[in-house]
Amino acid sequence: MISFDLSEEQNALVQTARDFARNEIIPVAADLDEKGEFPRAICEKAWETGLLNCEVPEADGGLGLSCLSHCLLLEEISFGCTGVNTTMAGNSLASMPLILAGTAEQKKTYLGRLLEKPLFAAYACSEPDAGSDVAGMKSRYRKVGDRFFLTGQKRWITNGGVADFYVTFARAEGTDRHKGITCFVLPRDTKGVSVGKKENKMGQRASNTTDVLFEDVELGPEHVVGKEGEGFKIAMRTFDRTRPWIAAGAAGIMRRALEESRAYALERKTFGVPIAQHQAVQFMLADMAIAYEATRLLYQKAAVAIDSGQVDSIVSSYAKAFGADAAMQVATDAVQIFGGYGYTKEYPVEKLMRDAKLLQIYEGTSQIQRMVIARNVLGAR
């Protein structure tokens, strides 16, 4: 039976993250968004506060936070700015294949770098023609003796232009679909590695998103994460572990939208009364509250399953799909409640709406999640 009572340590973590979001992120979030500026200073403060790279196990020198604790943290950061949240989660996403399948030496080398000082890492999986369809990737490698020569183009890579190292995937020449994909870890300064232009995005503009290019990059066996040919499994195991993070970020957006909308509805008057007294507005606020609570329960259920060693990919898909879609609806309703003001940058709800949209796209679109869920439903009958 799932208990929804947080431990003393978790409550302290939530308060620390909540204070950090309100004091360090919210005051500068609009400016970072307007300029599309990477939140380096914020992330350095987060690193100093212990809010970055927090799922690195204690055995590897990290805090070893549970998935649930990490989700609680990310909800608070996303309340402040989802672009900052994505940047911070990007480090953890890149770390996860190493945590799941890396050697002791790889963990010491690469996770150690993140713990030693505030650096960034990137998970380079998506490609121009292979986003949600990981098995469709075209990046390839040829093997000569024990050397791997990697060539390919990765797209939409969070932290791509600022990363100290990359965790990436490519297939052996002559293989197709799920077979032959291998996971690699490599430093940014490896010969043949380059970065494309920074994307000018609609939302989550504080996060850095670029192409990452590999041109006949020579790697040794020490760069292979897990076993050769098991890259697809590692990628899927990683997403099973990280999709609750997306739902937690969605919950943060919803809670912020609800808080801003409630305050505005109590203050703004039409026809002589606060708009909070109009049933149409009340119903929107009620739906926001329902969506937030449902998303929070789903991400907590998925996270608790992970922490108990019973990773359930279908629950992660429930949380990701429902949370992402609900966040978009809640943010849209927030703009509606604010009316004309909501469509301007004077208030934060237009940014929440732009930021929310990406939740429906990255780490498996809402449509892909529904395909996964439908297959599970049909297979269970």
BELWOLIN-V993729 format. One record per helix or strand of 3 or more residues. SS is the DSSP state (2 for helix, 1 for strand). FROM is the first residue (numbers start at 1). LEN is the number of residues. If there is no record, write none. Layout:
ss: {SS;SS}
from: {FROM;FROM}
len: {LEN;LEN}
//
This chain:
ss: {2;2;2;2;2;2;1;2;1;1;1;1;1;1;2;2;2;2;2;2;2}
from: {8;40;58;67;82;104;121;134;140;147;165;181;193;209;221;231;275;279;313;349;366}
len: {28;10;3;14;20;13;4;3;5;12;8;7;6;11;3;37;3;29;31;11;14}
//
